[in-house]
Amino acid sequence: KMIWKWTRAKHHAITSQRKAEDLEGLRFHAFVSYSQKNADWVKSQFLPKLEGDYSLRVCHHERDFIPGKTIVQNILRCIEQSRRCVFVLSSHFV
């Protein structure tokens, strides 16, 4: 069910954009989803590489989710405000 919601939110975000290369109206270059067991790697290596070396704005739940909203509401909002979704696939994620 969650994958369906992610897919629908991303489809809505893509179809509502006027130009594919235009980031206007989007807050993030990417939304990242990962297993909590991979959190140390994501925070120490993955995010610094994307945000530091490549100057990308990445939505990270620990700093970008709005307190008081449900996890699903936050995920959908962040996906709609992101150009891409990045899934860190690992045996823990599956």
Sequence and secondary structure as in RCSB ss.txt:
>XXXX:A:sequence
KMIWKWTRAKHHAITSQRKAEDLEGLRFHAFVSYSQKNADWVKSQFLPKLEGDYSLRVCHHERDFIPGKTIVQNI
LRCIEQSRRCVFVLSSHFV
>XXXX:A:secstr
 HHHHHHHHHHHHHHT S TT  TT  EEEEEE  GGGHHHIIIIIHHIIIIIS   EE HHHHS TTS HHHHH
HHHHHTEEEEEE   TTT 
